[in-house]
Amino acid sequence: MAPMFRRPVPLRALVLSVGALAVPVVAVLAFPDWTQGDQGVLVWLTALVPAFLLAYYRGLRGVALALAGGMAVLALTQVAVLLAGKTAPDWYLLLAVVAIYVGICVGLAVFAEILHRERRAAEAMALVDVLTGLPNRRHAEIALDAQFAAAVRGVPLAVVMFDLDHFKAVNDRHGHEAGDAALRAFAEVLGANTRRMNLSARFGGEEFICVLGGADALAAVAVAERIRAGIAAQRFPWGALTVSAGVAAYEDGMGSYEILVATADRALYRAKATGRNRVESAEPVVAAAPAPLPASEPAAAAPPAAGHGETVLVIDDDPLTLRSVGRLLQRAGYRVETTEDVDTVLRRFGEATPPELLITDVMMPQMNGLALADRILAAHPQLRVIYLSGYLQKEVSAAHLPGGVTGYVAKPPDPEALLALTREVLDRPLARGSA
């Protein structure tokens, strides 16, 4: 059975369809003699309009509906003509019209079905990783956005981030075919340990994610341990494969699913730094959380103060955001450096005179902003940092953002909010013990 298309049919398309069917009816009743001629029969071509319109919106079912409607109108019109005592129809011509109409509709139905199947296949490919058959990052982000909204309303939510250990070495030593086999094998382990209500996806490269709706941190750790043990038990022609995992559960004050994912990613970095082939869970924030940080409104009503030549380093994988934020801060009087490279940021903070403020996107391909701040904090506990993130669903608490002084701005950033927060973060005193 052909799948039913759910695309809504616009009102204007329905009005056009009804009008197109009304044209031959009016013509036959008002000008019966003319419509029986060779030229008059062309008026019935307007009855094909509904078939074209409904094929676009509803595919095969739409064409079938248009065909049924057209045939009903044709039959009822001819009955009305006979009852009214008007000129009898040319039955041979009428039969030819019906045959042509049916043939065109059938051809249109086949063509529409092929187009809709190709569209569905393209849509599916856009949400599926071709190599592993798992949902891809885009699919995971759609699920995360919905699950995070449920978590804000009180439904438990946990996320597990996985990274295959020494995967680059597998590719370098044994070839990309061996690497692809390893990715597919891990995808099978993920699929075998993922409930239907949850989602496992390839997040990029050798990184994978599990979105566990209704699960707390302990349940997520148990799932991660099963998956870790499952892949470690497998043997490949070139040896064994292990995986590291980081777990984080939703807490009030995270504000965006990107903060939740970045928190799990920080735990993953800790797992890799402490020996790999292990599962680490993010430590819950048990202390009273500070007041929420401003997300899109300036903290004070006063106009934002200009910069005094302070050096601000901005990192974002989105070139448009990078340029717009850089130009805004430059015009405000700051010395601005922009980059898309994590290593450049780490090098600048390793120099004798590091930047006075870091502005970083929360989610980036090389390293998320929270993990990047963690790396810098080891040498600069006084780090001042502003985080940029989209998909804000609730205010963000500073307790979830690493840094001596932190702030948060939703993307795309409001210029006045960003300038006000930049000035406020630079002027805010450091917390005791971070200087």
Secondary structure as GFF3:
##gff-version 3
##sequence-region A 1 435
A	DSSP	alpha_helix	11	30	.	.	.	ID=ss1
A	DSSP	alpha_helix	32	35	.	.	.	ID=ss2
A	DSSP	three_ten_helix	40	48	.	.	.	ID=ss3
A	DSSP	alpha_helix	49	83	.	.	.	ID=ss4
A	DSSP	alpha_helix	91	126	.	.	.	ID=ss5
A	DSSP	alpha_helix	137	152	.	.	.	ID=ss6
A	DSSP	beta_strand	157	164	.	.	.	ID=ss7
A	DSSP	alpha_helix	167	174	.	.	.	ID=ss8
A	DSSP	alpha_helix	176	192	.	.	.	ID=ss9
A	DSSP	beta_strand	199	204	.	.	.	ID=ss10
A	DSSP	beta_strand	207	213	.	.	.	ID=ss11
A	DSSP	alpha_helix	217	232	.	.	.	ID=ss12
A	DSSP	beta_strand	235	236	.	.	.	ID=ss13
A	DSSP	beta_strand	239	240	.	.	.	ID=ss14
A	DSSP	beta_strand	243	249	.	.	.	ID=ss15
A	DSSP	alpha_helix	257	273	.	.	.	ID=ss16
A	DSSP	beta_strand	279	281	.	.	.	ID=ss17
A	DSSP	beta_strand	311	315	.	.	.	ID=ss18
A	DSSP	alpha_helix	319	331	.	.	.	ID=ss19
A	DSSP	beta_strand	335	339	.	.	.	ID=ss20
A	DSSP	alpha_helix	342	349	.	.	.	ID=ss21
A	DSSP	beta_strand	357	361	.	.	.	ID=ss22
A	DSSP	alpha_helix	369	377	.	.	.	ID=ss23
A	DSSP	beta_strand	384	389	.	.	.	ID=ss24
A	DSSP	three_ten_helix	398	400	.	.	.	ID=ss25
A	DSSP	beta_strand	405	410	.	.	.	ID=ss26
A	DSSP	alpha_helix	415	427	.	.	.	ID=ss27
###
